[in-house]
Amino acid sequence: MTEGTRPPAAAAFDAIGAAYEQAFAGSAAHRESLTRLLERLDPRSRVLDVGSGTGRPTAAALADAGHDVLGVDVSPVMVELASRRVPGASFRCADIRALPLEPGALDAVCVYFALLQMSRGEQTRLVHRLAGALRPGGRLVLATVPLDVEEVDAEFMGQRVRVTSFGPEALVALVAGAGLTVEWERHTVFTPDRPGAAPEPQLFLHCTRG
Ligand SMILES: C[S@@+](CC[C@H](N)C(=O)[O-])C[C@H]1O[C@@H](n2cnc3c(N)ncnc32)[C@H](O)[C@@H]1O
């Protein structure tokens, strides 16, 4: 990808790098969500971690538990960090929106806070494709900032970003429309560990494919 055609998320998260992990490491809800997923996975499950960031905590927790983990991230800096931090998982630098996914091949997919730089149409299409990549009974964990906003310019950790998301009801309707059943829903507010950071709402959904 040349600089002009790179997705904006790649530039933003290349610049943020390891500081993201430091700011969000204290999230009890993220850890609770991972613990809940780990309790339900069969041994050696095949798991895709979408927007894998530095690899911690998600890919690390899954790989440490013996699962077969592929993390995909559009930021080369994040992929480099994750590959070093989590040698027990595989990482690939790619835009998940363009990555072909084999139907029914995965036991679980994690998407922790990776949708926010995509349009609503892209988020919807991606969740449908991820649901289709799960085997029947497979699990999707989706966490996001559940705000009814579209193409809003914001500053995130010192970077200019354009944010799009859904409110909680619309997000639940989106996953239901993709053929998923929500079996657990956790709403929380988290303040990143960073000077001047504001509290942000967070929603964690655990879903299964029927
Ligand atoms: C807010 S960070 C979250 C990282 C990690 N999931 C976590 O919760 O610790 C979002 C990550 O998603 C990645 N990302 C954003 N858009 C993406 C896309 N279209 N394809 C792949 N990765 C993407 C970013 O590069 C970034 O590393």
The ligand as a Gaussian input file, in Angstrom:
#p B3LYP/6-31G(d) Opt

LIG

0 1
 C       -8.525000       0.270000      19.249000
 S       -7.325000      -0.870000      18.680000
 C       -7.763000      -2.343000      19.578000
 C       -6.655000      -3.368000      19.619000
 C       -7.022000      -4.678000      20.308000
 N       -8.134000      -5.343000      19.635000
 C       -7.377000      -4.435000      21.748000
 O       -8.551000      -4.349000      22.095000
 O       -6.433000      -4.326000      22.569000
 C       -7.989000      -1.221000      17.056000
 C       -7.037000      -2.048000      16.189000
 O       -7.754000      -2.416000      15.000000
 C       -6.921000      -2.225000      13.883000
 N       -7.777000      -2.000000      12.707000
 C       -8.578000      -0.938000      12.450000
 N       -9.170000      -1.062000      11.250000
 C       -8.734000      -2.251000      10.732000
 C       -8.970000      -2.949000       9.509000
 N       -9.762000      -2.424000       8.555000
 N       -8.372000      -4.152000       9.304000
 C       -7.548000      -4.667000      10.255000
 N       -7.262000      -4.041000      11.417000
 C       -7.855000      -2.854000      11.670000
 C       -6.047000      -1.027000      14.253000
 O       -4.861000      -0.960000      13.500000
 C       -5.809000      -1.273000      15.746000
 O       -4.646000      -2.007000      15.990000

